[in-house]
Amino acid sequence: MVIDELKAQLQYTINKYGINSIQAYNMSLMLSIELDSNYKPNTLQSYYNDSFIALTEYIKKSESNPNEAKWNKYAVNNDYLSSQTIGYIYGDGFNKLCKEIRKELREI
């Protein structure tokens, strides 16, 4: 695993050059960059998940599908993705997503 290798390299560098050495500092930066680039959650996916949950709750409470204008107004006020964006990420459009959510809510 990459992280284990980097941790081992960092430990080796600290043992060889000391914890306050420039080499240890550079190695810790490499480890930090690796963690940030490979293990940080995808921000767009996070926004999509939050928006999907909010849309599901919106549909559940109102017992109807919002039109795009209503959802966009709600989304702007609550920091969610617009109907166009959430529909694009879903792959079949906003209205199809709403229909699928209502279908799943009925089955519960």
C-alpha positions in Angstrom: 0.0 0.0 0.0 1.3 3.5 -0.9 0.6 5.0 2.5 2.5 2.2 4.4 5.4 2.7 2.1 5.4 6.4 2.6 5.2 6.0 6.4 8.1 3.6 6.3 10.1 6.1 4.2 9.3 8.8 6.7 10.3 6.7 9.6 13.6 5.8 7.9 14.3 9.5 7.1 13.6 10.5 10.7 15.8 7.8 12.0 18.6 8.7 9.6 18.5 12.5 9.6 16.5 13.5 12.7 13.0 14.7 13.2 13.8 18.4 12.6 15.8 17.8 9.4 14.9 19.2 6.1 14.7 15.7 4.7 12.1 14.7 7.3 10.1 17.8 6.5 10.2 17.1 2.8 9.1 13.5 3.4 6.2 14.6 5.6 5.1 17.0 2.9 5.1 14.1 0.4 3.0 12.1 2.8 0.6 15.0 3.2 0.2 15.5 -0.5 -0.4 11.8 -1.1 -3.1 11.8 1.6 -4.8 14.9 0.2 -4.8 13.8 -3.4 -5.9 10.2 -2.9 -7.9 10.0 0.2 -9.9 13.3 0.3 -13.6 12.8 -0.3 -14.9 13.9 -3.7 -16.5 17.3 -3.1 -18.9 17.0 -6.0 -20.0 13.6 -4.8 -20.5 15.0 -1.4 -22.7 17.8 -2.7 -24.6 15.3 -4.8 -25.2 13.1 -1.8 -26.4 16.0 0.3 -28.6 17.3 -2.5 -30.1 13.8 -3.2 -31.0 13.4 0.5 -32.5 16.9 0.6 -34.5 16.2 -2.6 -35.8 12.9 -1.1 -36.9 14.7 2.1 -38.4 17.5 0.0 -40.5 15.0 -2.0 -41.4 13.0 1.1 -42.7 16.2 2.9 -44.5 17.7 0.0 -45.7 14.4 -1.4 -45.1 15.6 -4.9 -42.2 16.2 -7.2 -40.9 19.8 -7.3 -40.6 21.4 -10.7 -37.1 22.6 -11.6 -37.8 26.3 -10.7 -39.1 25.4 -7.2 -36.1 23.1 -6.6 -33.6 25.6 -7.9 -35.0 28.3 -5.5 -34.9 25.8 -2.6 -31.4 24.7 -3.6 -30.0 28.2 -3.8 -31.4 29.0 -0.3 -30.0 25.8 1.2 -26.7 25.3 -0.7 -27.7 22.3 -2.8 -27.0 21.4 -6.4 -29.4 22.9 -9.0 -31.9 20.7 -10.8 -29.7 20.7 -14.0 -26.6 19.6 -12.1 -28.2 17.0 -10.0 -30.0 15.6 -13.1 -26.8 15.6 -15.1 -24.9 13.7 -12.4 -27.8 11.3 -12.0 -27.6 10.6 -15.7 -31.3 10.6 -16.7 -32.3 14.2 -15.8 -34.0 15.8 -12.8 -37.6 14.8 -13.6 -36.6 11.1 -14.0 -34.7 11.3 -10.7 -37.7 12.7 -8.9 -39.9 9.9 -10.4 -37.4 7.3 -9.2 -37.3 8.8 -5.7 -41.1 8.8 -5.4 -41.2 5.2 -6.7 -38.7 4.2 -4.0 -40.6 6.1 -1.3 -43.9 4.3 -2.2 -42.1 0.9 -1.9 -40.9 1.6 1.6 
